[in-house]
Amino acid sequence: MDFEITEEQQQLSDSLAKFLANEYDFEARKAAIGSSAGVDAKAWATFAELGVTAIPFAESDGGFGGGAVDLMAAMEACGEALVVEPLIDTLGLAGRLVARTGSDAQKAAVLPGVIDGTAVMSFAYLERGRRYASAPKAVRAVRDGAGWKLDGEKVVVVGAPLATSLVVSAATDKGAGLFVVERGAPGVSINAYRTVDGARAGDIKFAGVKVGADALLGSEGGAQEAIDEALDFATALLCADAVGAMKYACDATLEYLKTRKQFGMPIGAFQVLQHRMVDMVISCEQARSMAVLAACRVDQATDPKERMRAASMAKVRIADAARHVSQESVQLHGGMGMTEEMKVSHTFRRLTNIAQRFGDADHHLARLASLG
């Protein structure tokens, strides 16, 4: 397998990394998180200008026809910068579900805004007390004349307070269904908050929310396969994001070991700390290899089980590496590693959150066992 990225992917990564270094440094990120919006509007516009938001969509929809592999380098750069804008939720989840299941009219109504950066989307699928279950149960959709009526609650919808529209999974009489719902639609209420790593999320209640017949994506009851595929695709992107965050943690820790002095010499001169640093780098490189494998499989696998195995194996390795690298980076920084002023403490939070999102290691080990 060729693990090298193409020249075009490298150019995009370099352009994005340059923007993030110059315009989205640690202080700018903190200012964005502390703002009323919780994100940097200029950053989102730049993602669209650079073409990041167009990558995973078909050329017929106005995109570049790429996949997870094409987004890997960009996601690594975003992970290294700890970007809080909901790229994965818009591109890998909600936008992908519209692209995969929507009619030509639905795609024409939704995707151009995603691609040009004027629209932000979130996928509402998690339900209270059901952990990582992807099949909807708590939100019900029943026919209401020519349209539909939704009732129930979704929790931890990342990006929901920022979204212009939502893709909502709901149980219908025939099974899982997907519906496009405007965030400001009557009956939609959002309890917004920040996640541990600074992203905006919310719990959403749907109280008699009425939508038209054109809000249903695909067929009634036929959405579960598309939901599972989108979650695996988003998991591959999340793994790439984690690799970027781990790379920063390793680089920052190595620099600290070289400059922090104790007993008249850099603490990096102590062999025991050198060994711990090497172990961190090994964990990061192993995680990178698994992230590449996951991206390749979600793009190319024709057998859903093969895709699911690769996504779960990568997530297990990423979760373990995220725990190891994040905890070691904080410990090797000493007390400084816990302070708000150090980016490494925020990287710790990012990696801790990533280890849980879309299923923790136990969840994915159980899924691997069920796949045989």
Protein Blocks (a to p, Z undefined) as FASTA:
>chain_A
ZZbdcfklmmmmmmmmmmmmmmmcfklmmmmmmmmnopafklmmmmmmnommmmmpcfkl
opnopafklmmmmmmmmmmnopabffklmmmmmmmmmmmmmcfklmmmmmmmmmnopacc
dddfbdghiljafbdfklccddehjbccdedddehiehklmpmbdcdddddfkbccdddd
dfklghiacdddddfkopacdddddehiacdfklpgcjehilmmmmmmmmmmmmmmmmmm
mmmmmmmmmmmmmmmmmmmcgehiafklpmklmmmmmmmmmmmmmmmmmmmmmmmmmmmm
mblklmmmmmmmmmmmmmmmmmmmmmmmmmmnmmmlmpmklmklmmmmmmmmmmmggpaf
klmmmmmmmnZZ
